[in-house]
Each structure stands twice: as structure tokens, then as C-alpha cells.
Amino acid sequence: MTANVQGSNILDVLKKKMRATKEEAEKYKEDAEDLQRKLQIEVNRREEVGFFRKLEGGRNPDILSVIFVVMSHIFVNDFITVNR
């Protein structure tokens, strides 16, 4: 009887430890996915900055230049989509 109780206690402890480990692994996975999203956002931001710098001949673009480029890009895409 004592062996069954000890075996049951050990099994309960192992199950609890496995649950805790699984939860910890899920947390690390979520953290890694969050960092991956942040990294992708930063990569996209830097690519956009590089794109606008090329448009401006290497200078930092002012806000009106950025708006003009974005609006003309939207207009061209809408024009192409409508006329297909």
C-alpha cells in the first residue's frame, strides 16, 4: 500500500512538473514569435526608409515627399486594378 501511495505521489509530481515545463515552453514560444514579429516590423521599416532615401537622392525625406510618393503609389495601383 505504501508503495502505491509513493508511486502515486511521484506520478503526481512528475505530471505537475511536465505541465509546468509545457507552460514554460509555450511562453518561450510566444516570446520568440513576438520578437520575430518585432524584427520583421523593424526590417520593413528600414527597407522603407532606404526606399525613400533613394527617392530623395540619399537625403532624409520630408513628410510631404513621403506622402506624395505613397499617394501616387496608391493611385497607380488603383488605376491598374480598375482598368484590368
C-alpha positions as CSV (number, residue, x, y, z in Angstrom):
1,M,0.0,0.0,0.0
2,T,2.8,2.4,0.9
3,A,4.5,1.7,-2.5
4,N,1.2,2.5,-4.3
5,V,0.9,5.8,-2.4
6,Q,4.6,6.7,-3.1
7,G,4.2,5.7,-6.7
8,S,1.1,7.9,-7.0
9,N,2.8,10.8,-5.3
10,I,5.8,10.5,-7.6
11,L,3.5,10.3,-10.6
12,D,1.6,13.4,-9.5
13,V,4.8,15.3,-9.0
14,L,6.0,14.3,-12.5
15,K,2.7,15.3,-14.1
16,K,2.9,18.6,-12.3
17,K,6.5,19.2,-13.5
18,M,5.6,18.2,-17.0
19,R,2.6,20.7,-17.1
20,A,4.9,23.4,-15.7
21,T,7.5,22.6,-18.4
22,K,5.0,22.6,-21.1
23,E,3.6,26.0,-20.0
24,E,7.1,27.4,-19.8
25,A,7.9,26.2,-23.3
26,E,4.7,27.7,-24.7
27,K,5.6,31.0,-23.0
28,Y,9.1,31.0,-24.7
29,K,7.5,30.1,-28.0
30,E,5.1,33.1,-27.7
31,D,8.0,35.3,-26.7
32,A,10.0,34.1,-29.8
33,E,7.1,34.7,-32.1
34,D,6.6,38.2,-30.6
35,L,10.3,39.0,-31.2
36,Q,10.1,37.6,-34.7
37,R,7.1,40.0,-35.4
38,K,9.0,42.9,-34.0
39,L,12.1,42.1,-36.0
40,Q,10.1,41.9,-39.2
41,I,8.5,45.3,-38.5
42,E,11.9,46.8,-38.0
43,V,13.2,45.2,-41.2
44,N,10.2,46.5,-43.1
45,R,10.7,50.0,-41.6
46,R,14.4,50.1,-42.6
47,E,13.6,48.9,-46.1
48,E,11.0,51.7,-46.4
49,V,13.5,54.3,-45.1
50,G,16.0,53.0,-47.7
51,F,13.4,53.2,-50.4
52,F,12.5,56.8,-49.6
53,R,16.2,57.8,-49.3
54,K,16.8,56.5,-52.8
55,L,13.8,58.6,-54.0
56,E,15.3,61.7,-52.3
57,G,18.8,61.1,-53.7
58,G,20.2,60.0,-50.3
59,R,18.7,62.7,-48.2
60,N,16.2,62.1,-45.4
61,P,12.8,62.7,-47.0
62,D,10.4,65.3,-45.6
63,I,6.9,64.3,-44.8
64,L,5.3,65.9,-47.9
65,S,7.7,63.9,-50.1
66,V,6.7,60.7,-48.3
67,I,3.0,61.4,-48.6
68,F,3.4,62.3,-52.3
69,V,5.2,59.0,-53.1
70,V,2.7,56.9,-51.1
71,M,-0.4,58.6,-52.6
72,S,1.0,58.3,-56.1
73,H,1.7,54.6,-55.5
74,I,-1.8,54.1,-54.2
75,F,-3.2,56.0,-57.2
76,V,-1.2,53.9,-59.7
77,N,-2.3,50.6,-58.1
78,D,-5.9,51.7,-58.0
79,F,-5.7,52.8,-61.7
80,I,-4.2,49.5,-62.7
81,T,-6.7,47.5,-60.7
82,V,-9.7,49.3,-62.1
83,N,-8.5,49.1,-65.7
84,R,-7.9,45.3,-65.8
